[in-house]
Amino acid sequence: MTESPEHVANECRIAFWADSIREIDWLAAIAVRPGARNVEGRVHEDPLCYAVFFEDPGGNRLEICYRQRS
């Protein structure tokens, strides 16, 4: 995927769901390799949610999260 040369990142965040906490850890490690910045987490927002937040090299804000079923 490529971005338009005129693309300007904004404050929106795109979230992706993972199937497990283990998958979050695996994807977070992968995101750093191509240049993810401002990595925050892995965090428990509450007892049922585990997430990592980061920016891609273009400045787009992303989140990968796992929510346990209550």
Stockholm file with secondary structure:
# STOCKHOLM 1.0

chainA/1-70         MTESPEHVANECRIAFWADSIREIDWLAAIAVRPGARNVEGRVHEDPLCYAVFFEDPGGNRLEICYRQRS
#=GR chainA/1-70 SS CCCCTTCCCCSCEEEEECSSHHHHHHHHHHHHTTTCEEEEEEEEEETTEEEEEEECTTCCEEEEEEECCC
#=GC SS_cons        CCCCTTCCCCSCEEEEECSSHHHHHHHHHHHHTTTCEEEEEEEEEETTEEEEEEECTTCCEEEEEEECCC
//
